[in-house]
Amino acid sequence: MAIVELVMPKMGESIMEATILRWHKKPGDKVKVDETVLEIATDKVDSEVPSIAEGEITEILFNENDVVPVGTVIARVQTEAGASVAASPAAAPAAPSKPAETQFQSVPAPAPARAETPAVQPSGEPRFYSPLVLTIAQQEGISFAELEKIPGSGADGRVSKRDILDYIAHRGQQVQEPEVIRDEPKSAPAREDARAGSSREMTTVAASNSYGNNVEIIEMDRMRKLIAEHMVRSKATSPHVTSFAEADVTNMVRWRDSVKKDFEKREGEKITFMPLFVEAIVKCIKRFPLVNCSLDGDKIILKKDINIGMATALPSGNLIVPVIRNADMLNLVGLTRQVNSLANAARQNRLKPEDTQNGTFTITNVGTFGSLTGTPIINQPQVAILAVGAIKKRPVVVETEQGDSIAIRHMMYLSMSYDHRIVDGSLGSTFLSAVATELENFDPARGY
């Protein structure tokens, strides 16, 4: 017999951990190759994790709602001796072979080596905080500035659940000591009871007064909480600058109107404006490759692949960013197929983990909802995101051989937010203007 270890999959270069939502199997259950074993979630996507081997589940090392670092062994499958164990060597370094309880306690493997490291990271290098840690901090009233001072025992000094709970316990002791001196007539238990009762009363009153009477309180769903954390972290990580441009897309609009019926009949796909936008962005990235990078401390990681993230609204109102891989290798038909396929999969909750991984640049179409423009937030660890607004007919001045004239044209605003640590205003504005020019110079006689 052979043991195959199932590990938490890598869901993208900025994703360091995932939450276990539900186990589909329990110890003793039989499982086939590619059969779903559990469901997991990150701030980008919910996904199913399949088995990599056929056999029997012998161990499940984590519970539902546990937050688990990527690469950590989460379950073991016993197979026949001849079964493939290709994934086992890769998983072995992530978690040594120990009983389930020991594995659970030792998830932050680097703890002994980092427990005495300073709490504050070097200036300009913000730490990553898991959704669980941020939730505990919010519930306990710990500010972001205070959170940054907590010593982290996890990988790269990250704060674990144990770290923040230990800090809260110590924090409580620090608060109690001065009150012991001020309130000598009362016994320690009486003071603690009075203080706890007063704290609960003040919290209840404050909550009641802050919301008012005629309100409805709605709990964020899990995905919305993760999106909120991701957005706050992005703003804290990258100094955002947003540039704006305007484009006359009349030729592009007229071309699409003239070919869309024949395109759908011939290719079996509806052509929207999105693949045309992506095509223009890809051409400009080749001219200005620095916008297609990420930052790791003081190192610029220039990406040779052009993987375009496409922000997509979900029926729930949440947002997800599937990725068009190697967009520079696709023609317009290929881009159209990818755009439609990923958008449909996102709306039907059928995206796979790899569908949201390794994006290098993101586009968001705020015009879909009628907005003229927007100031989008960068999708970490990328350094730029471009927003396209609604296309509107407007009277504009047109230069002709006979002189200036006023004509009705299809106009659109574009905006791009970029990380000012690496993309300066000159590069950001030049790149955005190049995209606008590419759209304006659209060839109305082109094929597809």
VOKE-823109 format. One record per residue (C-alpha): residue number from 1; residue in one letter; x, y, z. Coordinates in steps of 0.25 Angstrom, whole numbers, padded with zeros to 4 digits, always signed. Example, Ala and Ser with C-alpha at 12.3 -4.5 7.8 and 13.67 -1.06 7.14 Angstrom:
2
+-------+-------+-------+-------+-------+
| tormi | torke |    c1 |    c2 |    c3 |
+-------+-------+-------+-------+-------+
|     1 |     A | +0049 | -0018 | +0031 |
|     2 |     S | +0055 | -0004 | +0029 |
+-------+-------+-------+-------+-------+
This chain:
448
+-------+-------+-------+-------+-------+
| tormi | torke |    c1 |    c2 |    c3 |
+-------+-------+-------+-------+-------+
|     1 |     M | +0000 | +0000 | +0000 |
|     2 |     A | +0004 | +0014 | -0002 |
|     3 |     I | +0001 | +0028 | +0004 |
|     4 |     V | -0002 | +0040 | -0004 |
|     5 |     E | -0003 | +0053 | +0002 |
|     6 |     L | -0013 | +0064 | -0002 |
|     7 |     V | -0008 | +0078 | +0000 |
|     8 |     M | -0015 | +0091 | +0000 |
|     9 |     P | -0013 | +0096 | -0015 |
|    10 |     K | -0006 | +0109 | -0019 |
|    11 |     M | -0017 | +0118 | -0023 |
|    12 |     G | -0009 | +0130 | -0029 |
|    13 |     E | +0004 | +0137 | -0025 |
|    14 |     S | -0003 | +0147 | -0015 |
|    15 |     I | -0011 | +0136 | -0008 |
|    16 |     M | -0003 | +0130 | +0004 |
|    17 |     E | -0015 | +0122 | +0010 |
|    18 |     A | -0029 | +0117 | +0008 |
|    19 |     T | -0041 | +0114 | +0017 |
|    20 |     I | -0047 | +0100 | +0017 |
|    21 |     L | -0062 | +0102 | +0015 |
|    22 |     R | -0067 | +0087 | +0014 |
|    23 |     W | -0061 | +0073 | +0014 |
|    24 |     H | -0068 | +0064 | +0004 |
|    25 |     K | -0061 | +0052 | +0009 |
|    26 |     K | -0058 | +0047 | +0023 |
|    27 |     P | -0047 | +0036 | +0028 |
|    28 |     G | -0051 | +0023 | +0023 |
|    29 |     D | -0058 | +0028 | +0010 |
|    30 |     K | -0053 | +0023 | -0004 |
|    31 |     V | -0049 | +0033 | -0014 |
|    32 |     K | -0046 | +0033 | -0028 |
|    33 |     V | -0036 | +0041 | -0036 |
|    34 |     D | -0041 | +0055 | -0039 |
|    35 |     E | -0053 | +0053 | -0029 |
|    36 |     T | -0056 | +0065 | -0021 |
|    37 |     V | -0050 | +0064 | -0006 |
|    38 |     L | -0053 | +0077 | -0001 |
|    39 |     E | -0057 | +0092 | -0004 |
|    40 |     I | -0048 | +0103 | -0001 |
|    41 |     A | -0049 | +0118 | -0002 |
|    42 |     T | -0040 | +0130 | -0004 |
|    43 |     D | -0042 | +0145 | -0006 |
|    44 |     K | -0042 | +0142 | -0021 |
|    45 |     V | -0050 | +0129 | -0023 |
|    46 |     D | -0057 | +0118 | -0017 |
|    47 |     S | -0052 | +0104 | -0022 |
|    48 |     E | -0053 | +0089 | -0021 |
|    49 |     V | -0041 | +0081 | -0018 |
|    50 |     P | -0040 | +0068 | -0025 |
|    51 |     S | -0033 | +0055 | -0021 |
|    52 |     I | -0020 | +0053 | -0028 |
|    53 |     A | -0021 | +0038 | -0026 |
|    54 |     E | -0031 | +0026 | -0024 |
|    55 |     G | -0032 | +0020 | -0011 |
|    56 |     E | -0037 | +0022 | +0003 |
|    57 |     I | -0037 | +0034 | +0011 |
|    58 |     T | -0028 | +0031 | +0024 |
|    59 |     E | -0026 | +0044 | +0030 |
|    60 |     I | -0033 | +0058 | +0030 |
|    61 |     L | -0023 | +0068 | +0037 |
|    62 |     F | -0032 | +0081 | +0038 |
|    63 |     N | -0046 | +0084 | +0041 |
|    64 |     E | -0056 | +0092 | +0033 |
|    65 |     N | -0054 | +0108 | +0035 |
|    66 |     D | -0039 | +0106 | +0037 |
|    67 |     V | -0030 | +0115 | +0030 |
|    68 |     V | -0018 | +0107 | +0024 |
|    69 |     P | -0005 | +0111 | +0018 |
|    70 |     V | -0003 | +0107 | +0003 |
|    71 |     G | +0006 | +0095 | +0002 |
|    72 |     T | +0001 | +0089 | +0015 |
|    73 |     V | -0003 | +0074 | +0015 |
|    74 |     I | -0018 | +0074 | +0018 |
|    75 |     A | -0022 | +0060 | +0016 |
|    76 |     R | -0016 | +0046 | +0013 |
|    77 |     V | -0021 | +0036 | +0003 |
|    78 |     Q | -0016 | +0021 | +0004 |
|    79 |     T | -0015 | +0015 | -0010 |
|    80 |     E | -0010 | +0002 | -0016 |
|    81 |     A | +0005 | +0000 | -0016 |
|    82 |     G | +0005 | +0003 | -0031 |
|    83 |     A | -0003 | +0015 | -0031 |
|    84 |     S | +0003 | +0028 | -0035 |
|    85 |     V | +0009 | +0037 | -0024 |
|    86 |     A | +0014 | +0048 | -0032 |
|    87 |     A | +0009 | +0059 | -0023 |
|    88 |     S | +0015 | +0053 | -0011 |
|    89 |     P | +0029 | +0058 | -0012 |
|    90 |     A | +0025 | +0072 | -0014 |
|    91 |     A | +0016 | +0072 | -0002 |
|    92 |     A | +0026 | +0065 | +0007 |
|    93 |     P | +0034 | +0078 | +0011 |
|    94 |     A | +0021 | +0086 | +0015 |
|    95 |     A | +0017 | +0077 | +0026 |
|    96 |     P | +0025 | +0065 | +0033 |
|    97 |     S | +0019 | +0052 | +0035 |
|    98 |     K | +0013 | +0053 | +0049 |
|    99 |     P | -0001 | +0050 | +0055 |
|   100 |     A | -0012 | +0059 | +0051 |
|   101 |     E | -0013 | +0067 | +0064 |
|   102 |     T | +0002 | +0070 | +0063 |
|   103 |     Q | +0001 | +0074 | +0049 |
|   104 |     F | -0010 | +0084 | +0053 |
|   105 |     Q | -0002 | +0090 | +0064 |
|   106 |     S | +0010 | +0092 | +0055 |
|   107 |     V | +0004 | +0098 | +0043 |
|   108 |     P | +0013 | +0111 | +0045 |
|   109 |     A | +0025 | +0103 | +0044 |
|   110 |     P | +0035 | +0114 | +0044 |
|   111 |     A | +0030 | +0119 | +0058 |
|   112 |     P | +0042 | +0115 | +0067 |
|   113 |     A | +0052 | +0122 | +0057 |
|   114 |     R | +0043 | +0135 | +0057 |
|   115 |     A | +0037 | +0136 | +0070 |
|   116 |     E | +0047 | +0146 | +0075 |
|   117 |     T | +0047 | +0154 | +0063 |
|   118 |     P | +0043 | +0169 | +0064 |
|   119 |     A | +0028 | +0171 | +0062 |
|   120 |     V | +0029 | +0183 | +0052 |
|   121 |     Q | +0034 | +0179 | +0038 |
|   122 |     P | +0044 | +0188 | +0031 |
|   123 |     S | +0038 | +0201 | +0026 |
|   124 |     G | +0030 | +0200 | +0014 |
|   125 |     E | +0028 | +0185 | +0014 |
|   126 |     P | +0014 | +0183 | +0020 |
|   127 |     R | +0011 | +0169 | +0025 |
|   128 |     F | +0000 | +0160 | +0020 |
|   129 |     Y | -0012 | +0157 | +0030 |
|   130 |     S | -0021 | +0145 | +0028 |
|   131 |     P | -0036 | +0148 | +0029 |
|   132 |     L | -0037 | +0140 | +0042 |
|   133 |     V | -0027 | +0150 | +0048 |
|   134 |     L | -0033 | +0162 | +0043 |
|   135 |     T | -0047 | +0157 | +0048 |
|   136 |     I | -0041 | +0155 | +0062 |
|   137 |     A | -0035 | +0169 | +0062 |
|   138 |     Q | -0048 | +0175 | +0058 |
|   139 |     Q | -0056 | +0168 | +0069 |
|   140 |     E | -0045 | +0172 | +0079 |
|   141 |     G | -0044 | +0186 | +0075 |
|   142 |     I | -0030 | +0185 | +0071 |
|   143 |     S | -0026 | +0196 | +0061 |
|   144 |     F | -0017 | +0193 | +0048 |
|   145 |     A | -0006 | +0201 | +0054 |
|   146 |     E | -0007 | +0193 | +0067 |
|   147 |     L | -0008 | +0180 | +0059 |
|   148 |     E | +0006 | +0184 | +0052 |
|   149 |     K | +0013 | +0184 | +0065 |
|   150 |     I | +0009 | +0169 | +0069 |
|   151 |     P | +0021 | +0160 | +0068 |
|   152 |     G | +0018 | +0149 | +0057 |
|   153 |     S | +0022 | +0135 | +0058 |
|   154 |     G | +0018 | +0131 | +0044 |
|   155 |     A | +0025 | +0130 | +0031 |
|   156 |     D | +0032 | +0144 | +0028 |
|   157 |     G | +0027 | +0149 | +0041 |
|   158 |     R | +0012 | +0147 | +0039 |
|   159 |     V | +0003 | +0148 | +0051 |
|   160 |     S | -0004 | +0135 | +0053 |
|   161 |     K | -0017 | +0132 | +0061 |
|   162 |     R | -0009 | +0128 | +0073 |
|   163 |     D | +0000 | +0141 | +0073 |
|   164 |     I | -0012 | +0150 | +0073 |
|   165 |     L | -0019 | +0142 | +0084 |
|   166 |     D | -0007 | +0143 | +0092 |
|   167 |     Y | -0006 | +0158 | +0090 |
|   168 |     I | -0020 | +0160 | +0094 |
|   169 |     A | -0018 | +0152 | +0107 |
|   170 |     H | -0006 | +0160 | +0110 |
|   171 |     R | -0013 | +0173 | +0106 |
|   172 |     G | -0024 | +0170 | +0116 |
|   173 |     Q | -0014 | +0169 | +0127 |
|   174 |     Q | -0008 | +0182 | +0124 |
|   175 |     V | -0021 | +0189 | +0125 |
|   176 |     Q | -0025 | +0183 | +0138 |
|   177 |     E | -0012 | +0187 | +0146 |
|   178 |     P | -0015 | +0202 | +0147 |
|   179 |     E | -0029 | +0199 | +0151 |
|   180 |     V | -0025 | +0191 | +0163 |
|   181 |     I | -0018 | +0203 | +0169 |
|   182 |     R | -0029 | +0213 | +0166 |
|   183 |     D | -0040 | +0204 | +0172 |
|   184 |     E | -0034 | +0198 | +0185 |
|   185 |     P | -0047 | +0197 | +0193 |
|   186 |     K | -0052 | +0186 | +0184 |
|   187 |     S | -0047 | +0172 | +0183 |
|   188 |     A | -0040 | +0168 | +0169 |
|   189 |     P | -0052 | +0159 | +0165 |
|   190 |     A | -0062 | +0170 | +0168 |
|   191 |     R | -0054 | +0180 | +0160 |
|   192 |     E | -0053 | +0170 | +0148 |
|   193 |     D | -0068 | +0167 | +0149 |
|   194 |     A | -0072 | +0182 | +0150 |
|   195 |     R | -0062 | +0186 | +0138 |
|   196 |     A | -0068 | +0174 | +0129 |
|   197 |     G | -0082 | +0179 | +0132 |
|   198 |     S | -0079 | +0193 | +0129 |
|   199 |     S | -0071 | +0189 | +0117 |
|   200 |     R | -0083 | +0181 | +0112 |
|   201 |     E | -0093 | +0192 | +0115 |
|   202 |     M | -0085 | +0203 | +0108 |
|   203 |     T | -0083 | +0194 | +0096 |
|   204 |     T | -0098 | +0192 | +0095 |
|   205 |     V | -0101 | +0206 | +0097 |
|   206 |     A | -0091 | +0211 | +0087 |
|   207 |     A | -0096 | +0201 | +0076 |
|   208 |     S | -0110 | +0205 | +0078 |
|   209 |     N | -0107 | +0220 | +0077 |
|   210 |     S | -0098 | +0218 | +0065 |
|   211 |     Y | -0108 | +0211 | +0057 |
|   212 |     G | -0121 | +0218 | +0061 |
|   213 |     N | -0135 | +0212 | +0061 |
|   214 |     N | -0139 | +0211 | +0046 |
|   215 |     V | -0128 | +0202 | +0041 |
|   216 |     E | -0126 | +0188 | +0036 |
|   217 |     I | -0113 | +0181 | +0039 |
|   218 |     I | -0108 | +0172 | +0029 |
|   219 |     E | -0096 | +0163 | +0031 |
|   220 |     M | -0085 | +0162 | +0020 |
|   221 |     D | -0084 | +0149 | +0014 |
|   222 |     R | -0071 | +0142 | +0014 |
|   223 |     M | -0067 | +0146 | +0000 |
|   224 |     R | -0070 | +0161 | +0002 |
|   225 |     K | -0062 | +0160 | +0015 |
|   226 |     L | -0050 | +0155 | +0007 |
|   227 |     I | -0052 | +0165 | -0004 |
|   228 |     A | -0052 | +0176 | +0006 |
|   229 |     E | -0039 | +0171 | +0013 |
|   230 |     H | -0033 | +0170 | -0001 |
|   231 |     M | -0037 | +0184 | -0005 |
|   232 |     V | -0032 | +0190 | +0009 |
|   233 |     R | -0019 | +0183 | +0008 |
|   234 |     S | -0017 | +0188 | -0007 |
|   235 |     K | -0018 | +0202 | -0003 |
|   236 |     A | -0009 | +0200 | +0009 |
|   237 |     T | +0001 | +0194 | +0000 |
|   238 |     S | +0002 | +0202 | -0012 |
|   239 |     P | +0002 | +0218 | -0013 |
|   240 |     H | -0010 | +0219 | -0024 |
|   241 |     V | -0009 | +0229 | -0035 |
|   242 |     T | -0020 | +0230 | -0045 |
|   243 |     S | -0019 | +0236 | -0059 |
|   244 |     F | -0030 | +0239 | -0069 |
|   245 |     A | -0031 | +0239 | -0084 |
|   246 |     E | -0042 | +0241 | -0095 |
|   247 |     A | -0044 | +0232 | -0107 |
|   248 |     D | -0052 | +0234 | -0120 |
|   249 |     V | -0056 | +0219 | -0122 |
|   250 |     T | -0066 | +0222 | -0134 |
|   251 |     N | -0059 | +0213 | -0144 |
|   252 |     M | -0058 | +0202 | -0134 |
|   253 |     V | -0073 | +0203 | -0130 |
|   254 |     R | -0077 | +0203 | -0145 |
|   255 |     W | -0068 | +0191 | -0148 |
|   256 |     R | -0074 | +0183 | -0137 |
|   257 |     D | -0088 | +0187 | -0141 |
|   258 |     S | -0086 | +0182 | -0156 |
|   259 |     V | -0079 | +0169 | -0152 |
|   260 |     K | -0086 | +0164 | -0140 |
|   261 |     K | -0097 | +0156 | -0146 |
|   262 |     D | -0087 | +0149 | -0156 |
|   263 |     F | -0077 | +0147 | -0145 |
|   264 |     E | -0087 | +0140 | -0136 |
|   265 |     K | -0092 | +0131 | -0148 |
|   266 |     R | -0078 | +0128 | -0152 |
|   267 |     E | -0071 | +0126 | -0139 |
|   268 |     G | -0083 | +0122 | -0130 |
|   269 |     E | -0079 | +0134 | -0120 |
|   270 |     K | -0084 | +0147 | -0118 |
|   271 |     I | -0074 | +0158 | -0119 |
|   272 |     T | -0074 | +0169 | -0108 |
|   273 |     F | -0065 | +0181 | -0107 |
|   274 |     M | -0056 | +0174 | -0096 |
|   275 |     P | -0048 | +0166 | -0106 |
|   276 |     L | -0045 | +0178 | -0114 |
|   277 |     F | -0041 | +0186 | -0101 |
|   278 |     V | -0032 | +0174 | -0097 |
|   279 |     E | -0026 | +0174 | -0111 |
|   280 |     A | -0022 | +0188 | -0110 |
|   281 |     I | -0016 | +0187 | -0096 |
|   282 |     V | -0008 | +0175 | -0100 |
|   283 |     K | -0001 | +0183 | -0112 |
|   284 |     C | +0002 | +0194 | -0102 |
|   285 |     I | +0008 | +0185 | -0092 |
|   286 |     K | +0018 | +0180 | -0102 |
|   287 |     R | +0022 | +0195 | -0104 |
|   288 |     F | +0022 | +0198 | -0089 |
|   289 |     P | +0026 | +0185 | -0082 |
|   290 |     L | +0028 | +0192 | -0068 |
|   291 |     V | +0013 | +0192 | -0065 |
|   292 |     N | +0013 | +0177 | -0066 |
|   293 |     C | +0021 | +0174 | -0054 |
|   294 |     S | +0020 | +0173 | -0039 |
|   295 |     L | +0029 | +0178 | -0027 |
|   296 |     D | +0036 | +0169 | -0017 |
|   297 |     G | +0042 | +0178 | -0006 |
|   298 |     D | +0052 | +0186 | -0015 |
|   299 |     K | +0052 | +0176 | -0026 |
|   300 |     I | +0044 | +0178 | -0039 |
|   301 |     I | +0038 | +0165 | -0045 |
|   302 |     L | +0036 | +0168 | -0059 |
|   303 |     K | +0026 | +0158 | -0065 |
|   304 |     K | +0029 | +0152 | -0079 |
|   305 |     D | +0015 | +0146 | -0080 |
|   306 |     I | +0003 | +0155 | -0082 |
|   307 |     N | -0008 | +0150 | -0074 |
|   308 |     I | -0020 | +0159 | -0074 |
|   309 |     G | -0029 | +0159 | -0062 |
|   310 |     M | -0044 | +0163 | -0065 |
|   311 |     A | -0052 | +0168 | -0054 |
|   312 |     T | -0066 | +0161 | -0054 |
|   313 |     A | -0078 | +0164 | -0046 |
|   314 |     L | -0085 | +0152 | -0040 |
|   315 |     P | -0100 | +0151 | -0038 |
|   316 |     S | -0098 | +0152 | -0023 |
|   317 |     G | -0092 | +0166 | -0025 |
|   318 |     N | -0078 | +0162 | -0022 |
|   319 |     L | -0066 | +0163 | -0031 |
|   320 |     I | -0056 | +0153 | -0037 |
|   321 |     V | -0045 | +0154 | -0046 |
|   322 |     P | -0043 | +0142 | -0056 |
|   323 |     V | -0030 | +0142 | -0064 |
|   324 |     I | -0028 | +0141 | -0079 |
|   325 |     R | -0015 | +0134 | -0080 |
|   326 |     N | -0004 | +0138 | -0091 |
|   327 |     A | -0014 | +0148 | -0097 |
|   328 |     D | -0003 | +0152 | -0106 |
|   329 |     M | -0003 | +0139 | -0113 |
|   330 |     L | -0018 | +0140 | -0116 |
|   331 |     N | -0025 | +0146 | -0128 |
|   332 |     L | -0038 | +0153 | -0127 |
|   333 |     V | -0046 | +0140 | -0128 |
|   334 |     G | -0038 | +0134 | -0117 |
|   335 |     L | -0039 | +0146 | -0108 |
|   336 |     T | -0054 | +0146 | -0110 |
|   337 |     R | -0056 | +0131 | -0107 |
|   338 |     Q | -0047 | +0133 | -0094 |
|   339 |     V | -0055 | +0145 | -0090 |
|   340 |     N | -0068 | +0139 | -0092 |
|   341 |     S | -0064 | +0125 | -0086 |
|   342 |     L | -0058 | +0132 | -0073 |
|   343 |     A | -0070 | +0141 | -0071 |
|   344 |     N | -0080 | +0130 | -0072 |
|   345 |     A | -0072 | +0121 | -0063 |
|   346 |     A | -0071 | +0132 | -0053 |
|   347 |     R | -0086 | +0135 | -0053 |
|   348 |     Q | -0089 | +0121 | -0051 |
|   349 |     N | -0079 | +0119 | -0040 |
|   350 |     R | -0071 | +0109 | -0049 |
|   351 |     L | -0057 | +0115 | -0049 |
|   352 |     K | -0045 | +0106 | -0045 |
|   353 |     P | -0034 | +0111 | -0036 |
|   354 |     E | -0025 | +0113 | -0048 |
|   355 |     D | -0035 | +0122 | -0055 |
|   356 |     T | -0031 | +0133 | -0045 |
|   357 |     Q | -0016 | +0131 | -0044 |
|   358 |     N | -0004 | +0138 | -0049 |
|   359 |     G | -0011 | +0151 | -0055 |
|   360 |     T | -0001 | +0162 | -0059 |
|   361 |     F | -0010 | +0173 | -0062 |
|   362 |     T | -0025 | +0175 | -0060 |
|   363 |     I | -0036 | +0182 | -0068 |
|   364 |     T | -0050 | +0186 | -0062 |
|   365 |     N | -0062 | +0191 | -0070 |
|   366 |     V | -0069 | +0201 | -0061 |
|   367 |     G | -0077 | +0205 | -0074 |
|   368 |     T | -0085 | +0192 | -0073 |
|   369 |     F | -0093 | +0199 | -0061 |
|   370 |     G | -0094 | +0212 | -0068 |
|   371 |     S | -0082 | +0219 | -0061 |
|   372 |     L | -0074 | +0229 | -0070 |
|   373 |     T | -0061 | +0226 | -0062 |
|   374 |     G | -0055 | +0221 | -0049 |
|   375 |     T | -0043 | +0220 | -0040 |
|   376 |     P | -0041 | +0205 | -0039 |
|   377 |     I | -0033 | +0199 | -0028 |
|   378 |     I | -0020 | +0191 | -0032 |
|   379 |     N | -0022 | +0176 | -0032 |
|   380 |     Q | -0009 | +0172 | -0023 |
|   381 |     P | +0002 | +0168 | -0026 |
|   382 |     Q | +0000 | +0175 | -0040 |
|   383 |     V | +0004 | +0190 | -0042 |
|   384 |     A | -0007 | +0195 | -0051 |
|   385 |     I | -0022 | +0193 | -0054 |
|   386 |     L | -0029 | +0200 | -0065 |
|   387 |     A | -0044 | +0204 | -0065 |
|   388 |     V | -0053 | +0206 | -0078 |
|   389 |     G | -0065 | +0215 | -0076 |
|   390 |     A | -0078 | +0215 | -0084 |
|   391 |     I | -0078 | +0218 | -0099 |
|   392 |     K | -0087 | +0231 | -0101 |
|   393 |     K | -0090 | +0239 | -0114 |
|   394 |     R | -0086 | +0253 | -0112 |
|   395 |     P | -0084 | +0265 | -0121 |
|   396 |     V | -0069 | +0267 | -0123 |
|   397 |     V | -0060 | +0276 | -0131 |
|   398 |     V | -0054 | +0268 | -0143 |
|   399 |     E | -0042 | +0272 | -0151 |
|   400 |     T | -0044 | +0271 | -0166 |
|   401 |     E | -0037 | +0275 | -0179 |
|   402 |     Q | -0047 | +0286 | -0180 |
|   403 |     G | -0045 | +0291 | -0166 |
|   404 |     D | -0052 | +0288 | -0153 |
|   405 |     S | -0066 | +0283 | -0152 |
|   406 |     I | -0075 | +0278 | -0141 |
|   407 |     A | -0079 | +0263 | -0142 |
|   408 |     I | -0087 | +0253 | -0134 |
|   409 |     R | -0076 | +0242 | -0129 |
|   410 |     H | -0076 | +0230 | -0120 |
|   411 |     M | -0067 | +0235 | -0108 |
|   412 |     M | -0061 | +0228 | -0096 |
|   413 |     Y | -0053 | +0231 | -0084 |
|   414 |     L | -0042 | +0222 | -0079 |
|   415 |     S | -0035 | +0222 | -0066 |
|   416 |     M | -0023 | +0215 | -0060 |
|   417 |     S | -0019 | +0214 | -0046 |
|   418 |     Y | -0004 | +0210 | -0044 |
|   419 |     D | +0006 | +0207 | -0033 |
|   420 |     H | +0014 | +0220 | -0031 |
|   421 |     R | +0025 | +0212 | -0025 |
|   422 |     I | +0029 | +0206 | -0039 |
|   423 |     V | +0020 | +0213 | -0049 |
|   424 |     D | +0023 | +0228 | -0050 |
|   425 |     G | +0013 | +0238 | -0055 |
|   426 |     S | +0020 | +0239 | -0069 |
|   427 |     L | +0019 | +0224 | -0071 |
|   428 |     G | +0005 | +0223 | -0066 |
|   429 |     S | +0000 | +0234 | -0074 |
|   430 |     T | +0008 | +0230 | -0087 |
|   431 |     F | +0003 | +0216 | -0086 |
|   432 |     L | -0012 | +0220 | -0084 |
|   433 |     S | -0011 | +0230 | -0096 |
|   434 |     A | -0005 | +0219 | -0104 |
|   435 |     V | -0017 | +0210 | -0101 |
|   436 |     A | -0027 | +0222 | -0105 |
|   437 |     T | -0019 | +0224 | -0118 |
|   438 |     E | -0020 | +0209 | -0121 |
|   439 |     L | -0035 | +0209 | -0120 |
|   440 |     E | -0036 | +0222 | -0128 |
|   441 |     N | -0028 | +0217 | -0139 |
|   442 |     F | -0036 | +0204 | -0140 |
|   443 |     D | -0037 | +0199 | -0155 |
|   444 |     P | -0051 | +0199 | -0159 |
|   445 |     A | -0047 | +0190 | -0171 |
|   446 |     R | -0040 | +0179 | -0163 |
|   447 |     G | -0045 | +0165 | -0162 |
|   448 |     Y | -0045 | +0156 | -0150 |
+-------+-------+-------+-------+-------+
